[in-house]
Amino acid sequence: MSEDLLRAALDAAGHGWHVFPLRPGSKPPALHGEKSCARTGECAAGHRKWEQRATTDPDRIRAAWSRAPFNVGIATGPSGLLVVDLDVPKDKGSSDAPDGAATFAALCERAGHTVPDTYRVRTASGGEHLYFTVPAGVHLTNTAGTIGELVDTRAWGGYVVAAGSTTPTGAYEALCAPVAAPLPLWLQTILQPAPKPAQTPSGAVAGQTSRYADVALVNETRNVATAQHGARESSLFRAARALGRFVAWGDLPRHVVEDALQEAGQGAGLSAAECRSTLRSALDWSITHNSARRATA
């Protein structure tokens, strides 16, 4: 068992993926926490968390896994990875509930693509992890439900359990050769935070923010209406996130944004149901995360 786990850690590191030990037979990190940190060794200059201590150094990996049969964690951010976590319903008795794989497949279809062919790992619960490489300079963080129900992602600030690890509920099993495909642009667009609007200049006259919101509504609606096949839903999602902040700030009524983007999305070829679903989730997220108006000079 220990040799198999060491081999799994070295194999992952061989692909440039930064690994660290997880508790034997479990998923939490096996490294000490900040409260118990002795501030020695790697932590001499301050406590280093698992993401900072994850490594591809074979000597360090052999030394760590010689101590116990640790499971293998992959720190996705330092590894340049975005992993899509396709989960299964917790209530196994609900046979009609779609799982994460079905939700993700439907999203890919609506975006005009097939499910990407990339490295996959079957998880202990019966779900799947899809590995993608992230372009240099792109900083993505974890998401939960942003893409869809039972579809999460792991990037900076997150980790996944590597193939070869085992838990009481099952093993993590590689389903193909460990070659991660580049992150599709349409999926990257959905995951990237909406761009921040330009800061209001000092001494702005009353009503300038509202005029900016009106211009943004026109521009985002045009972007959705002219989106090409394969980018329509991601354009709608991005537009709703960008305009949701103006709804949160009281500059645009929600129904005005919804009506304009619904019409533009359907005009671009999306169904009414697809538009409503995308708009609801994107606007809800943006309004929740932009409840406080930006500071003005």
N, C-alpha and C positions, 0 to 999 in steps of 0.2 A: 504493500500500500504506500509506504513512504517513498519508495523508489518511483512508483507511478506518478505520485504527486510532484516529486522533484522534476521528473521528466516533463510533466505538463507545464510547470513553471518555466523551465528552460526553453521548451518549445515556444511558449508565448513570448518570452523575452527575445528569442531568435527572430521573431517577426517585428521587433522594435516596440513591443507592448510592455509597458512598465508594470511589474507585478509586485505584490506584497502578500504576506501570509494572512489567511483567515483562520479562525478557530477551527480545530479539527472537527470534521463532520458538520460544520455550521457555516454561516455566512458573515457574521460580524468580524471586523478586523481583529487580529491577534496581537496588535501592537499596543503599547501602553498609552494611556490617555494623558491629557495635559495635567490633571491634578496629581497624578502619580509620577510625573516626569522628574527624573533626577538631574536634568540639565547637564548630562554628560554625553560623551561620544558624539553621535550625530546631532544631539540636542544641546550641545555645549553652548551654542549661541542663542538658544531659545528652542522651545518645544517644536518639533517637526511632526506634522500629522501624516496620516497614511498616504495622502496624495503626494506629499513632498518626499516621503521616504520610499515610494515605489521605485523600482530599479529594473534595469536590463543587464546589470553586471552579473555574469555567471558565478563569480566567486562569492559575492554577497548572497546570491540565491542559494548556492550550495550550503553556505554556512547557516542560513536561516532554516532551511528545510531539513538540516541534519538534526535539529533539536526536537522536532515533532512532526507528525503527519498532517501538516497544515493544508487546508484547502487553498486554492489559488485565486487571489483577487487581481483584476486588471483595472488599473486607474485609467479611465477612458480619456480624460483631458490630456495628461502628459503623453499618452500614447498616440495622440492625434486621431482619436476615434470618436464616432458618434454611434452608439448602439441603440437600436430600436427594440424595446422590450414588449413583446406581444404576449400578454397574459391571458389566462383563462378565467372564466367566472368563478368566484369563490364558492357559489352555490352550485355544486356539481349536479344537483337535481333539476336545475332549470335548463333543460335541453334546448329550448328555443332561444336562449340568450346568445347573441353572437359573441365569439371570443375575439381577442385582439387581432389575430391573424385575419379573420373575416372582415373586421372593421378596416384594417390597413389595406387589404386587397381592394375593398370597395373605394377607398380614398384614391388608391393608385389608378383605378379604372376611371374615376371621375376626372382625374388629372390627365387622362389620356395615355397612361403608361401601364405596363405590366409590373407585377411585383419585381423589384430589382433582384438580379441574380448575384448573390454575394455570400460570404461566409456566414453560416448559421450554426447556432448551438441550441439543442433542445434542453430546456431547463428541467429541474427536478419536479416542478409542478405540472409539466406537460406543455408549457408555453415555448416560445422561441426567442432567441436573441439574434438580431440581424446586425452585422458589423459593417460600418462604412468609414472610409478615411475622410477627414475634413481638410479642405484646402488650407494652405498656409495663410496665416493672418486672420482666419475666421475663428471667432471665439464664441462657442455655443455652450450653454449650460443645461442642466437637467430640466426636463418638463414632465408633467403628470397630467395626462388628459388633454393636452393642447391639440394633439393630432386627432384623437378620438378616444372613445371609451375603451379601457383596457389596453391602451397604447401609450407607453411612456418612453422617454429617451434618457440616455446617460451620456454626459460629456464632461465638461469641467465641473468638479465638485461631486462627481459620481464614480461608481465602479460597478463592474459586473463579476459574477463568479465564472471562472474559466472552465472550459471543457476539461474533463478528467477529475474534477472535484465531485464529492459525494455528500449527501445529506441523508437523514433518516427517511425522507420522502422519495429519494431517488438520486440519480446521477445526472451530471451535466455532460451531454454527449455531442461531440462535433458531428454535423450532418454532411460536411463536405470539406474539401481542402481549405486550410486557413488563408484564403486570399480575399481580403476585404475590398469591395468595389468603392470607387469614389462616391461621395454623397451626392445624390441627384440634386440638380439645381432647384427643381420645383419644391423638393422637400426642405432644402436649406432655406428657401424663401419663407416657408411656413414657420420654421423654427427660429429664424433670426428676429430679434426684437424690432418693432416698428421704428423707423428713424424718428429722432426727436425733431420737432419743428424748430425753425429758427427762433432764437430768443427775441422777445419784443424789445426794440431799441429803447434806450433811456428817454424818458419824456414822451412816451407814446400818447397820442391823444385818445380820448375815450372812443371806443368803438373800433379801434384798430384790430384788436384781437378777433372781433366778430367778422370783420372783413377778411382777415387771414383765413378764418374758418370757412367762409364762403368760397374763397379761392381754392382752398384745399379740397372742398367737396366737389367742385367742378373738375379739378385735376384728377382726383382719385376715381371719380365716376368715369371719366374719359379713359383712364388706364384700364379699368375693368372692361369697358365696352369694346376696346380695341385689342384685348388680350388674345394671343394666338392659341390655337388648339394645343393642349398640354400644359398651358400656363394659366388657364382661365380661373380655376378654383384658387390657386395660390395667389393670383392677383386680387381676387375678391377678398380672400382672407387678410391679405396685407393691407388692402384699402380699409377694411372694417376696423382693423387694429389702429391704423393711423387716425381715422376719424373718430374712433371711440373716445379718445381723450377730449375732443371738443364737446362730445355729449356729456362726459363727466364734468366738464368745466361750465356747462350751461350755455355754451356758444352755439350749439346746434341741437335741435330736438331729435330724439332718437328716431322717431317715426319718419322724419325727413331723410335721415341717413339711410335707414332701412329701405324706404321706398325707392330712393335714387339708386342704391346699389343693387337692389332686387331687380329693378328694370334693366340696369346695365348688364348684370350677370345673365339674365335670361336672354337679353339681346345678343350676348356673346355665345350662347349655345347651351348654357347650363339649365337644368330643369328648375322649376319653381321650388321643389322640395330641397334640392341641393343648395340653392341660394339661401333659403330660410335657415337650414341647419348650419351652414358655414357662417352666416351673418350672426346668428344667435350666439354661437360659441365665441366668435372673435370679438364681438361687441361686449359681451359679458366680461370677458377677460380684460379688455382694454379699459372699460369703465372701472372695474375693480382695482386695477393697478394704476389708475391715474386720477384717483379721487381728490388728490391735493393739487391745486393749480400751481404751475411753475411760478417761481418768484419773479416779480417784475421790479425794475429799477425805480 
